[in-house]
Amino acid sequence: MLKNKSNIKHIIILLIILIVVNVIGSKVYKRFDLTQDKRYTLSESALNTVKDVDSPLIIDVFLEGEFPSEYRRLQTETRQLLEEFSIYNPEVIFSFIDPLEDEKTRDSNIQQLIERGLEPLQLSVKESGKSSQALVFPWALASYHDQTVKIPLIKNLIGATADETVTNSIQNLEYAFAEGFKKLVTPKDKKIAILKGNGELGDGYIYNFVTSIREHYYLAPFTLDSVANNPQATLKAINDFDLIIVAKPTVPFSEEEKMVLDQYTMNGGKSLWLTESVIIDKDSLYNDAGRAVAVMRDLNLNDVFFKYGVRINPVMVNDLYSAPIWLAMGEGSQAQFQPLQWQYSPLASANPNHPVTNNINLVKFDFASQIDTLKNSVNKTILLRSSDLTKLEGVPKEISLDMVTQEPNPETYNKGPQPLAVLLEGEFTSAYNNRIKPFELKDVKNTSVPTKMIVIADGDVIKNDLVKGVPQELGFDRWSGRKFGNKEFLENAVNYLLNDDGLINIRNKEVVIPFLDNQKVEGEKTKWQIINIGLPLVFLALFGLVFNYFRKKRYT
């Protein structure tokens, strides 16, 4: 009787413990990320983009259907990432859609997605020695308060294998979704001035880039024309902007204009300079002679940049690792456009250790100058550089299209990588410190507050093509179909210069994805099928024999 009472007591205690544990479990929820690279631990910056979402944020992901294993991995990682956002804020609602599932609506769905700018990806699938084609839409659409943004899920870098492409894409997922959510949720608060009046690129040539950053920031043109009459008012007006972009100026800056820009920097203004020290364009070669002379360009900015810690040299970067030039070869109606090596279009490699350039495509330059970094208190980071096979050519120099028929001598390309884009951060010293000022200005500062600046030694980096007056996508080569990293690099540069929430730093997150060796799998498929199917049967048979042996021995 006492034993039964003791058992009942233990059961009651166990039930009470289970009830307490369930109550605590319903109140306290904790997920543990056991991955080595913490890929499922969202950064505070990413979570902040959905922190204030108070109504459904709907995400439609089109990565659904039958496709290669690498892209199934991308699908899984995308789903798990969105689950983390959804757990943090239940208003984040997502679904996976296969636009190709229904044969009746397949063609119309494809057409609608393409019209919205969601370009499909054509994949080659190899299974059991057979090849087939698969169509994938690696995109997501996020909607909030009657606004919709498209989010790319793929990072298709030049020369990358399928495994590398998926790894790069997974590494970029958190930033891609966080940036998309920020466009929808966070109101614009930063202002960018596009500098005009010194022969900068026309609106049509910077249209594609300006359109892309308009989603995040307020944009307005700004000229320095009023400096001569009212420099104080001009400085006050430009100080209202958080960033100025100077896109390939061709007219020298006056001392008055330089001082206003200098004091803008001293007051903490950020700037993105795209300029070079050589006058030559690819378009100038398309004449009857097929040649032009490159000469030095003096914008009267050397002393300012020198004081800040960089120097743009009047040389041309000649790089064996370069984008081709497309020229018509042949006579009359038989002429065809062919790609020919053109060493004056370097394909700059990115600094993998900085969020601006981590995991981006090669950036295409045209007749780039070279940057020297000088010693001072400003921190300098080289963002882009030429390849190891580089040489420098001084000006004046005649450039001819006939050069494409000449075989370059690799031994002369011995200057090594040359800086083409540099980030400067810190406290800058005024270029007019201890100098006679061109005009009287109130509250002149000789040392800046901490600020940032990026100098790019080629204005064509921001220049998109015009086809019959219509701006094309920046960085897209319509002849080869290749897409260079110009647009993404400049977008990252602007985001970094204006980034106060640390969102751009997510790009430095490293993700390690293990993939199977498909060739090895195909070659050893039969062996592993035998092992996986046959070995368990062998063990089962041995167990049966041993079991029967001991059973007979015991009961006989």
N, C-alpha and C positions, 0 to 999 in steps of 0.2 A: 504493500500500500504506500509506504514511504517512497519507494522507488518510483511509483507512478506519479506521485505528487512532484518529485524532483524533476521528472521528465517534462511534466506540464509546465513547471516553472521555467525550465530551459527553453521550451518552445515559445512561451510568452515573451521572454527576454529577447529571443531571436527575432520574433515578429516586431517587437518595439524597435530593435536596432534597424531592421529592414525599412520600417516606416520612416524613421529619422533620416536614414541614408537617402531614401527616395525624396523626402521633402527638401533636404539640403541639395540633392542633385537637380531638382527642378528649379532651385533658386540660383545655383552657382553652375556656370558652364565654362569649361576651359578646354581649348584645343592645344595640342602639343605638336610642334613642327620638329620632327626628328631627322629631317634631311640635313646633310652636311652643309649645303649652301644656303639653307634657310629660304628656299624658293617660295614657300607658302606663307612666309611671314611678311605681311604687307607693311611697307614703311609708313611712318606717321604722316608724311606728306601725301601719300596716295590715299590714305584713309580720310584725310581732311577734305579731299575733293567731294566725298559723299556724306560728310558729317552732317551738313545742314539740309540734306535732301528730305523734304517733308511730304512728297507725293511720289507716286510711282515713277521710277526711272527705268524705262523698258529697254532691254538690250536684245536684239535679234542677231544671233550668230549663224552665219551661213556655212559653217564648217561641219556639215553633216552629210553622211552618205558613205559610199564605198570608195576608198582611196588607199594609197600605199601606207604601210605601217608607220613611216616617219610622220605622216600627216595625221594619223590616228593619235600619235603621241602629242602633237600640237593641239589636237582637239581635246584630249584629256587634260592637258595642262591649262588650256583656256577655261574649261569647265571648273576645274579646281580653284583657279584664280577668282573667277566670278562668284564661286561659292563663298570665298573668304569675304569679298565685298558684301555679299548678301547677308552673311552672318553678322557683319558689323552694322549694317543698316538694312533691315528687312524690306525697305522701300525699293531696293535694287532687285529687280526682277528680270531674269534672263531665260531665254529659250533657244534651242538649237533647231535650225530649219534646213531641210534639204530642198533647195529650189529645183532640183533635177529629178525629184522622186516621181512626180506625175508626168507621164509621157505626153498627156494632152496639153498641159500648160508649160511644159519644159521650155519650148522655144520662146514663148512670150515672157516667161520669167527671166530667161537669159537676157533678152532684149531690154527689159525694164531695169535690171541690175546694171547693165552696161551704160544705159542712159543716165543712171545716177552716179556714174563714175566708179562703179565697182567692177574693175577689170578681172576676168577670170584667169586662172593659171592652168596652163596645159601641162599635164604630167605624163611621163612615160613610165608605165608599170611593167615590171619584169617578174613573172612568176612561172616557175617550172620551165624556164628557158624560153618562154613566149613573151613577146612585148605587146602591150596595148596602150591606148591613150585614155586618160581620165581628165575630166574637167573639174576644177575646184574653185570655189569662190572664197578665198581666205580673207573675209571681211566681216565686220559687225556694224550694225546700225544702232546707235543709242538715242533714245528720244526722251525729252523732258520738257514739260510746259510748252507743247506745240513746236518745239525745236528739235532738229535731228542732226546728228553728226555721224560721219562715217569713220570707222576705226580700222586701220590696216592691221592684219594679223601676221603678215609675212614680211621678212627682211631678206629680200633676194639680192645678195651681194654678188658682184662680178667675180666669176671664177670659183664660187663656192659650190661644194657638192650638196646633194640633197640633205645629208645628215647635218652638214654645217649650216645650211639655210634654216633648217628647223631649230637647231640650237640657238642661232642668232635671233630667230623669231621668238622663241620662248623667253630668251633673255630680255627681249624688248616688250613683252606683253604687259607687264605692270605699268610701264611708262606710257604705252600706247593707250591703255584704258584710262589711266589717271588723267592724261592730257585731254582725252575726249570728254571725260566727265567734267573737267575744269571748264572747257568751252561751254558746256551746257549750264553749269551751276553757278560758277563764279562770275560776277559782273566785271566788265572791263574797268580798269582803274589807272592803267599806265598809258602815257602819251608818247608817241614817236614822231619826230620831225624828219621829213625827207628833205635834205638840203638841196636847194635849187639856186640858180643864179651864177654858178661857176662852171657852166658847160657840162653838168652832170648828164647821165643817161636820161633819155626821154621816158615819159610814162609808159609807153608801149613796151619798152625793153625791160622794165622792171615790174610789169603788170602782174605776172604770175606769182612772183615772190610777195609783192605787196598784198595781193589778194589773200594769200595763205596766212599772213600774220595779222590781217585785219580782223580775223575771228577772235583774237586775243587782246588786241590793243587798239587804241584810238590813233589814227594816222592823220597827218596834215603836212602839206608842203611848207617850207620855210626858206625865205631868202634873207640875205644880209645886206640888201640894197639900202636900208635906212641907216646903216652904220655911220656913214659920212655925216649925216645930219643930226642923228640922235643916238649915239652909241649906248647911252645909259638905258634908253627905252628898248633898244634891240636886245641888250643883254638880259633885261628883265623878262622880255617876251620869250627868249629861247630857254631861259631857266625854268619856264613852266613845263618844259618837256623833260621826260626821263631819259630819253635816248635820241641821238641824232644819227642818221645813216647818210653817209657821203658816198654816192655811187659813181665812180669814175669821173671825177672832175677833170676838165681840160683847160680851164681858164685860171691863171695864177690868182692866189688869194692876196689881197692887200694887207698891209700891216694892221689896219684897223679891224678888218675881218678876222685876222688871225688872233688878235688880242681878245676879241669877243669870244671866239671859240676856246681860247686858252682859259679865260675866266669862267666859262661854262664848265670846263673840266675841273677847275679849282673849286667850284661850288658843288662838286659831286656828280655832275652830269656824265652819263655814259656815252660812248661813241663807237660806231662801227665804220671803219675807213676801208674803202675798196679803191685803191689807187696804185699807179705804177709810175716809173720814172723813164719810160720809153714810149715814143709815139710810133705805133705801128698797129694795124688791124688786119685781120685776115681778109676783110672786104676790100682793102686797098690793093690786094694782090690780084683781084679779079679784073684785070684790064688787058688790053691787047698785048702788052709786053709781058704780063704775068710776073711783074716784079715791083718792088717799092723799097724805099730807103728808110730804115729805122734810125731815128735821132732821139736825142735826150729831151725829156719833158721836165721843165722846171715849174713846179706849182708854188714855189716860194714857201714850202712847208718843211724844208730840210731842218731848219734850226729848231722848229717846234718838236718834230719827231726825235731829233737828236737829244734834246733836253729830257724828253720822256723816256728815252732809252732804246730807240730803234733807229735804223737808217735804211731807207729804200734806195738801193744802188742802181745807177743807170746802166744796167746790163740786162741781157736776155738769158733766161734759163733754157738750155738746150738739153733735152732729156730723151734717152733712148726708150724709156718706158712712157709712152705717150699715146694719145688718141690719134686715129688716122684722119687724114684729110680726104674728102671725096671729090675726085676730079673726073671729068669726062675724057675717056680714052678711046681713040679710034677716029675715023673720018666720017663726016656727014651723018647720015641716018644710022650708020653702024656704030656710032659712038655710044659708049655705056659708062655709067658712073662706077668707079672702082675705088675701094679704100686703099690709100697709100700712106706709108709711114711719114709722120709729120712731127718732128722732134720739138717743135715750138708749141705743142699742146700737151704739156706735162700732165700726167695723171698722178696727183699728189696723194701720198699715203697719209693716213690719219694717225694721230697720237692715241693709242689704245687705252691710255691711263687717264684720260680726261673725259668728263661727261659730254662735252661739246662734240667730240670726235669719236667716242667709243662706239664701235659697231655701226659705222656708216660706210657707204660705198666710196669708191675713189672719186676725188673731186677734180673736175676738168678745168684747166687753166688755158689761156691763150696769150702767148707772148708775155709771160710773167716776168717780173723783176725779182730780184733777190733781196732778202732782208738780213741785215746784221743786227745782232743784239748787243747793246752797250752796257757797261757796268754802271749801275746806280742803285738806289734803294728800292726801286720798283721791281716787283716779282714778274718774271717773264716765263711764259710757257709756249713752246713751239707746238702749234696745233696741226699744221700741215707742212710737209716737206717733199721735195723731189726724191727720185730714186737714187741708188748708189751710182748709177751710170749717168752722171750729169756733167756738163761743162757750161761755162759762162762765156757769153760773147758780148764784147763792148760795142758801143755805138759811137759814131754812125757806122751802119753796116747795110749793105744791099741784101735784101731777101728776095729770092726767086723761087717760083713754083718748080723750076727745073731741078731743084734740090732733091725732089722725090725720086729722081732717076739715079741718084748717086748713092753708092753704098757707104754708110758712115763707118768711120774707123773707131772701134770700141776703145782703143788705147788712148784716144784723146778725151774720153769721157771719164776723167779721173778726179773731179772735184768733190765727189761724194754728195750725200744728201744736202740740199740747200733749203733753208727756212723760207716758206712762202706765206705763212699766216702765223701771227704771234699774238698771244693774249698778254696784256699788261694789267697788273693789279697792285693796288697799294696807294700810297700817298705820293702824288706827283709834285714836282717842283715847277713853278711857272716858267715858261719860256722867256718871260719878261722880267724875271727876278734880276735885280741889279742892272737893269737896262733902262734906257730912256723910253718912256711910254709914248705911243703914237697919239694919244689923247688923254685927257683927264677923265678919271673914272672913280666913282665913290667906292669905298670898301674894297680896294684891290687886294687880292689874296696872292701870296707868294708860295703857299703850300696848300695842296688840296686836302679835303676830307677823303677818307678811303673811297676809291672808285675803280672803275674798270674801263678798258678800251681794247678793241681788237683791230689789228692792222693787217690787211690782206693785200699782197703785192700784185694785184691784178683786178681791174674793175670789171672784166668780162665774167668773173665768177658769178655775178648776180644777173647777168644779161641773158634773157630768154630770146629765142629766135622769133622772127615775125614771118609768117607765110601769108602772102597776099593781105598784109596788114593785120592779120589775126595772131595774137600772142600765143606761143606754144609753151608747153610745160618746161619749166626751168630744169636743165640737166638732161633732158631727153634728146637723144640723137635719132632723128626720124629716118636717117639712112640705114643705120645698123639695128635700130630698135633697142639699143642699150640705154640704160638709165644711170646717170652718174649721180654722185651724192651732193651736188651743189646746193640744191634746195634744202635738203635735210640739214646740211652743215650750217647754212645761214639761219635757218629756223632755230636750231639749237644754240647758235651764237647769240641771237636776240634773246631767247629765253634765259640763257645763262646771264647775260648782262643785266637783265631786268628781274631775274629770279630772286624773290625774297622768301619764298616758301620751301625752297630746297627740292622742288619737284624734279628739276633737271638732273639732280644727283642720283636719281633712281637708275639712270642709264649706266651707272658704273657697277650695278649689281651683276655678279658673275653667277651663271647657272651652268652646272655640269650635267649633261644628259648622256647616259650610256646607250649606245646603239649596237645592234647586232651587225656583224659583218655578213652582208647578203650573199657575197660570193662563197664565203666559207659555209654558210647555212645551206646553200644550194649544193655544194660539193659533198657535204657530210650529212645530208638529209637522211639518206637510207640508213646510215650507221646509227644515228640517234633515234630513228623510228624503231629499229630493231631493239636498241637498248631500252627505250621507254615502254615498248609493248612487251617484248620478250622477257626482259629481266624480271619484272614483277611476277610473270607466270612461272618462271623458274623458281623464284623464292617461295611462291605459293605451293608449288609441287613439293619442294624440299620440306616445307613446314608440314604438309599433309603426311609425307612419309615418316618424318620424325615423330609426329603426333601419334600416328597409328602404331608405330613401333613401341613407344612407351605405353600406350594404352593396352596393347596385347600383352606386353610384359607384365603389366600391373594386374590384369584381370585373368590371365591364363593360369 
